[in-house]
Amino acid sequence: MSAITESARGEICELRLPGVCSFSREQTVWAHANGISIGKGIGMKSPDILGAYACWRCHNVYDRREKPPFGMTYDDVELAFWHGHARSLVKLFEKGIVK
């Protein structure tokens, strides 16, 4: 496990999907970005730097194991992920994990 993925322990979810997010620091993981164009494929995750802190519920929606909340599309969820990615990157810089 990399320093980036380990850093998710105790963090707050940065995806913050309305009506979905558990806001549980105990269940936050490092969610990797989806998409072949950024290196994710069958049996392969995207690079750790392309991720975000996500609670298990938001992570499930982002990975399409659950449907988006009412009124949101998967495109909305994707945008929420990238906003969460930006907030997560700031935290990684503050922790000194990314320079």
C-alpha positions in Angstrom: 0.0 0.0 0.0 1.4 3.4 -1.0 1.7 6.4 1.3 -1.1 8.0 -0.7 -3.6 5.2 -0.2 -2.6 4.8 3.5 -3.2 8.5 4.0 -6.9 7.9 3.6 -7.2 6.5 7.1 -9.2 8.9 9.3 -9.8 11.4 6.5 -13.2 12.9 5.6 -14.8 12.0 2.2 -14.1 14.6 -0.4 -16.7 13.4 -3.0 -19.5 14.5 -0.7 -22.3 13.2 -2.9 -25.6 14.6 -1.5 -27.9 11.9 0.0 -25.1 9.3 -0.3 -22.1 10.4 1.7 -21.7 8.7 5.1 -19.2 11.4 6.3 -17.6 8.4 8.2 -13.8 8.9 8.7 -13.6 5.3 9.7 -14.7 4.2 6.2 -12.7 6.5 4.0 -10.5 5.0 1.3 -8.4 6.3 -1.5 -10.7 6.0 -4.6 -8.7 5.7 -7.9 -9.9 7.6 -10.9 -11.8 5.7 -13.6 -11.1 5.5 -17.3 -8.9 3.8 -19.7 -7.4 7.1 -20.9 -5.8 7.6 -17.5 -4.5 4.1 -17.0 -7.4 2.2 -15.4 -8.4 -1.1 -17.0 -9.4 -4.6 -16.2 -7.2 -5.6 -13.2 -5.4 -2.3 -13.3 -5.9 0.9 -11.2 -5.0 4.3 -12.3 -1.9 5.9 -10.8 -2.3 6.7 -7.1 -1.9 10.4 -7.7 -5.2 10.3 -9.7 -7.6 9.7 -6.8 -9.6 11.2 -4.0 -10.6 10.5 -0.4 -14.0 8.8 -0.5 -16.3 7.1 2.0 -17.4 3.6 1.0 -20.8 4.9 -0.1 -19.5 7.6 -2.5 -16.9 5.2 -3.7 -19.5 2.7 -4.6 -21.5 5.3 -6.6 -18.3 6.5 -8.4 -17.4 3.0 -9.3 -21.0 2.4 -10.5 -21.8 -0.3 -8.0 -24.7 1.9 -7.0 -26.8 4.4 -8.8 -26.2 8.1 -8.5 -28.4 10.0 -6.0 -31.7 11.4 -7.2 -31.2 14.3 -9.6 -27.6 13.4 -10.4 -26.2 11.7 -13.5 -23.0 9.7 -13.7 -21.5 12.8 -15.3 -22.3 14.8 -12.2 -20.7 12.1 -10.1 -17.6 12.3 -12.3 -17.4 16.0 -11.8 -17.8 15.6 -8.0 -15.0 13.1 -8.1 -12.6 15.6 -9.8 -13.6 18.3 -7.3 -12.8 15.8 -4.5 -9.6 15.0 -6.3 -8.5 18.6 -6.1 -9.4 18.9 -2.4 -7.6 15.6 -1.7 -4.4 16.8 -3.5 -4.3 19.9 -1.3 -4.4 17.6 1.7 -1.6 15.4 0.3 0.5 18.5 -0.1 -0.3 19.7 3.4 0.7 16.3 4.8 4.0 16.4 2.8 3.1 13.2 0.9 3.2 15.0 -2.5 5.6 17.8 -3.2 
